[in-house]
């Protein structure tokens, strides 16, 4: 049995949704103090594989069982990439990256329990989750794009600003867990914490976010003034909205004494920031030659005029 590109893209979209969801369910485990609800791994206890004796065990077990759904969706993405026609090697490689990441998450999850939820292990667990989400976003994007060479849709300065934004976003994925590992939500009352001063760590994370926001604002203004394609502008605007919303949640949770429900919302927001940033950056390039309607995300196909080397976007020419 073979799969059409559209069907395969739906499979990848489901895998991405589940990978994002498990980030939030994993946060619920820690925020509810259920990180050590099961004192063993992969069994819940030395006597039973699955146990629902108390709320903490139930929350921890549900998260572990949800990992099974994620594993099935990732396996479907791999099998689908092999059966997809036309065959695309890049999609196969990216889908196998999801498998490697999920296996790494399972192993790292066990290590995290065995080391008593040390904040470094918890942070590593989160960072690997973000790598998985990024991989799935790239896979989803590529699965909706034709194969072949690509060309930037924006000027080199805008492309470099976007790369800086990606680097700053990655920085947020490190400074955020540093705040978490210093704050009160350890996942268990006996779990260790980083011995840092929380206001200082939060301030570093906040500065990281402000610089990130400033770069995105400058980038959006430059894109608007340079006449960038409309889909690119729309994605830039969506990124700005997500960043502002995430910053508002972050400041609110800090002022309210870091309530667990707001922390969970902030973690969901961090996942959204990462996904939208990667999606935006990927959208700054388009196929050099592609039939109308094949791109899958509303991108204006970029065509090269062999006579003078100019780039044509939806019928308008500009310098390459």
Secondary structure, 3 states (H helix, E strand, C coil): CCECHHHHHHHHHHHHHHHHHHHHHHHHHHHCCCCCCCCCCCCCCCCCCCCCCCHHHHHHHHHHHHHHHHHHHHHHHHHHHHHECCCCHHHHHHHHHHHHHHHHHHHHHHHHHHCCCCHHHHHHHHHHHHHHHHHHHHHHHHHCCCCCCEEECCCHHHHHHHHHHHHHHHHHHHHHHHHHHHCCCCCCCCCCCCCCCHHHHHHHHHHHHHHHHHHHHHHHHHHHHCCCCHHHHHHHHHHHHHHHHHHHHHHHHHHCCCCHHHHHHHHHHHHHHHHHHHHHHHCCEEECCCCCCCCCCCCCCEEECCCCCCEEECCEEECC
